[in-house]
Amino acid sequence: MSAADEAAAGRPVRIALLMPDLDGGGAERVWLCLAREFVARGHQVDLVVMRVEGALCDAVPAGVRLVDLRAPRVRHLMPALVRYLSAERPDAALVAMWPLTSAAIIARRLAAASTRIVVSDHNTLAHQHAHRGRVHNFVLRRSIAMTYPHAAARVTVSAGLAAHMAGLSGLEVSAFEVVHNPSPIPDTSGLVVAEADWGGPGPRILSVGSLKPQKNHALLLHAFARLDPALGARLAILGEGPLRGQLESLALSLGVADRVVMPGFAADPWPWFRSASLFVLSSDYEGFGIVLVEALAAGLPVVSTNCPSGPSEILEDGRFGWLVPVGDAGALSAAMAEALAAPTDRALLRARAADFAPARVADRYLGLLLP
């Protein structure tokens, strides 16, 4: 009996969700959201990680079994993954983030398992791994070209990313399913962040993302410094990462350190969304940009760089927010000033966010996992 037949007969189906760890990034939060939705539908869910570490370790939903492969490095991954698939035989596995995606396809064959493997990519890999050199990027392209044709289905979180992955894999764009990331609607009854946490009164500009080069928070600081000081705006950057020291120094040199707060990673960012006046994404590239959907769900006006690939799809080419060229501090600053001054149709923004409701997204994934 197939997994789909078992589901139809009312028998629980086991679905494995694989990711490297439980770091606080967008992909990890998506997997936790899907795990919660799958359990609510009566499925058994294994959340399988290479290593149990990261800011979201305490956020695993009730009813989800956390499986630690104890594979601290990629070189330890294959035997651990083969053991898991051989022993547990999940009906289907949804796998995020290369090289885990390619490894899962190979491990399935080595384990002689019938598990249906669906791979999902959340970022433009050529950009993400560009700094690692030619050999690494040759391995990236070659492994994807060799393994992805053997996946049961291939998912990207935006149409732009589908085109990118088609170029890496040699497959047609039509070989990739586009499933946008889910974002739960926030509980508006929660507390808001206090004025003291923002550092004082005034318009509040929020950005959420790891402090790493991809997010280009330096561009955001330069744009923020160009705003009219009479506006009295304040900037909060939620996230943690290797560039914290550089960004703090840059804020100081730009003369805006007294109006910038960097409180670190927030497992629950909704209070910050609820108390902000504007959300800004300054990335050089994105796979999707789930934080934009979260901002819309909170009814926040949004300004984003028109980076590949996701913001233009989420904001429908500017219908639901401001899009500016990548790397242009002047354009970003001007859009921020305009957005702060413009009236906000919060109902319209929340209606757009509802298009990314977890239940709808989970149904799309289940259609691929249990066809």
N, C-alpha and C positions, 0 to 999 in steps of 0.2 A: 504494500500500500504506500502511495506517495505521501509526502508531507502535506500536500494540498488535500488529499483524500482523508488523511487523519484529521486535519483541521475541520473538514466538513463533517466528519463523523463525531466531532466533539472531543477527540483525543488531544491532549496537549502536544504542541509541537515545540521543539527546542530550537531556539535561534541564538546563535553566538554573535556578539558584537565585538569586533577586535579593533584595538587601538594600541599605540605604544605605551601610554601612561594616562594619568588623570590630571594632567596639567590644566591650567585655567583657560585654555584657548577656546575658540569658537567651535572647532570640530568636536572637542571633548564634551562640551555642553550639549551639542546636537545629539551625540550618541546617548547621553544620559536622558535626554528628552525622549528619544525614540524608545529606549529601554522601558521607560515609564509607560509609554503608550502601548507597547507590545504586551507588557504584563497586564495592563488593564483589559486587553482583549483575550486574556486567558492563556497566553503562550508562556512557556518556560524560557527564561532569558539568562544566558551566561554573558557577563561582561568580562571579556578576556583581554588582559593587558600583559605586555612584556614585563612590566615591573609596577608594583603598587607604590606609586609616588605621585605627588602633585597636589595642588591646592584643592582639588575636587574629590579627594579620597572620602570625605565625609558626606558627599552628596549623592552617593549611589542609592537609587530608589529602593524602597522596600519591595521584597519579592524577587530581587535580582541577585543572582549568585555571582560574586566577584571571583574570578579565576586568575591567579598569578602564575604566569609562565616562568617566572624567575629567570628571565633572559635579559640581563643588564645591558648587553651589547647585541648588535645585529648578528654577529658571528655565533651567538648562542641561540638564536631564534629558531632556526630550522628544526633541530632535534626536539626542542620543546613543543613546537607547533605540531609536529608529526605525532608526538606522544598524545597531545590533547585530542587531536582529531581521531586517532586510532582508538583511544579509550572512551571518549564521550560521544562520538558520532552524532554531532548536532545535525538537524535536518537542513539547516541553512546557516550561512555565515555572511555577515555584512562587515566588510573590512575597509578601514580608512587608513590613509597615509602610506605612500611608498617609503621604504621597500617592503613594508608589511603586506601590502596588496599583492605584490608579485610573489612574495614568500608563501602566502596562503594558497595561491594557485598551485605552486610546486608541491607544497606539503600535502595538499589533498591527494595528489597523485601518488606520492610516496606512501601515504597512509592507506591507500586503496579505499578511501572513504567515498560515500555517495553524497556528501555534503554539497549543497548548491552554493557556490561562491559568487557573491556579488561584491565588486570592488567599487569604492567611492572616493573620488578625489575632491579636495577642498581648496586647493591652491594651485597657482600656475607654477608647475614644478621647475621649468627651465629658469624662471626668475628666482625661485626659492633656493635652488642649488647652484646658481651661476658662480658663486664665489668659491666653490669647491674644486674647480679645475677641470681640465679636459678629460682626464681618465675617469673621474667620478661621473661626469656628465655623459660620457660614452656608455658607462655601465647603466646609468639611469635610462637612457634612450633604448639601449639594446634589450635590457630586461623587460621593459614595458612592451616593446615590440614582440618579444618572444612569449610573454605570459598573458597579456590582456586578451588576445583572441580566444583564450581557453577559459575565460571567466563566463559564468552563466549570464551575467549582465554587467554593464559598466555604467556608473552614474557619475555625473558631474553636477555641481551645485549652481552652475550658470551656463547659459548658451555660449558665452565667450570662452569659458573654461573647456567646454566640449570641443570647440574648434582647436584650442591649444593642445588638448590631449590627443585629438586626431592627428595633429602634426607630429607629436612625439611617438605615437604608436604605429602610424602607417595605416590605421583603420579609417573608414569613412566617418564623417561626423554623425551620420545616422546610426552608427554602432553604439553611440552613447545616449543614455537617457538623461535628460535634464530634470533634476528634482531639487527645487529650491529648499534651502534650510528652513526648519521650523523655528518659530519663536512664540513662546507662550505669552498670552496677554497678561500684563502685570496686575497684581492685586492692588487696586488703588486705595485700599484701606490701610496700607502700611505707613510707617513713619517716613517722613522726609528727612533729608540731611539738614542738620542745623546750620544756621547762618555762620556760626563760629567755625564749622568745618570748612566752609567755603572761604573763610578768611575775612568776611565782612559783607556788607550789602552791595547791591549793584546787579546788573545783568550777569547771568551765570552761563558760561560756555563749558560744555562737557565733551571729553573725548575718552574712549575706552579702548584699550588695546595694549598688548605687550610692548615694553620699551625696547624695541629692536628696530633695525634699519628699515624694514619693510613698511612700518607704520609712519615713518618720517615725521615724528613729533617735532623735530627741529623746524620743519616748514611751518607747522602750526604755531610754534613760538614766535617765529619771525612775522607771521601774519597777525598774530595777536598783538605784537609790539607796534604794528602799524595802525591799530585802531585808535581813534581819538581818545586821549586820556580822560577827557571830560565825560566820556561815556561811563567811566567807572566800572568797566566789565571785569569779571574775574574768570579764571580758567582753571578747571580741574582735569587732570589727566589720570585716569584710573588704570593701573597696570603695574607690572614689575618686569625688570629685565636688565640686560647688561649695559644699556645706555643711560641708566639713571644719573650717574655722576656727570656725564657730558651734558645732559639736558638741564640739570640743575645749574651747571656752570653757564650754560647758554642763557638761561632765564636771567641770571644775575648780570651777565654782560649786556643784555638787552634792556636792562633797567625795569624788568617786569616781575622780578622774583617775589616782590611783596604782594602781587596779585595772582600768583600761580600756586596751586597746591597739587601735590603728587602723593596721595595717600596710600599708594600701593595697590595690590590686587584686592578686589572685593568679590567674595563668593556670591553675594547678592547685590548687584549694582542698581536694583530698581529704586531704592530711595534716592540715589543720585540722579537717575533719570527723572524722577518725579519732581525734584527740586530745581532742575536746570531750566534755563531759558532757551537754549540752543544746543544742538549736537553737531559736532564737526568730525569728519573722517579725513585725514590728510595722507593716506597711504599712497605708496608708489604702485602697488599692485595688491589685488585681493582675489581669492577664489570666488567669494560671494559678498561678504560684508554683513554678517548677521547682526552686528551692532546697529546698523542702519534700520533694520526691521524692528529691533527693540526700541529704538528711539521713536519710530513712527507709532509703535504700540503705546508708548507713553504720551503720544500727542505732541511730540517735540518737533519743531521745525528742524530741518536737516540741511547742512552744507557738506558736500563731499567732493573730493577730487574725482574726476572722471577716469579712474584708473581701470585697467583690465583686471578682473572682469566680473562684474556684479552690480556695482552701484548704479549704472545707467539702467539696468534691468529692474532693480528694486524701485528706483525713483522714476521709472518710465520716461527716461530722457529729459528729466527736469520737471515733469508734471507734479511730482510730490516732494520736490526739494531743489536745491541749487547744486549744479554740477560745474566744476571749474577745472582748467587744465592741470595736469600733474606737475608739481614742482613750481608753480607760479604763486609766490607768496602775496603779490599784489592783488591778483584776482581772488585768492582765497580770503584775504582781508576784506576786500570790497563786498564779497558775497556775505560774509559774516555780518558786516554792518547793515547790509540791506535786509538780511533775514531777521536781525534783532528789531529792526524798525517796522517790518511788515506785519499785518494782521495774520493770525494763525487760525486755520480751520482745523481744529483738533479732531473733530468727528471724521473729516475726510482722511486725515492721516491714520487714524485708528482703523478705519475701514480698509485702507490699503494694507495695513499690517495683518488684518484678519485673513488676507489671502495666503498667509504663511502659517496658518494655525497648525499646531502639531498633529491634530487628528487627520487633517487632509494629507499632510506629508507622510505620516505613518502609513496611511492607506496606499500611497504610491509605492513606498518601499515594500510593503507586504505583498503587493501585486508582483513585484520582481523576485522576492524571496520565496513566495509560495504561489507560483503561477497556476 
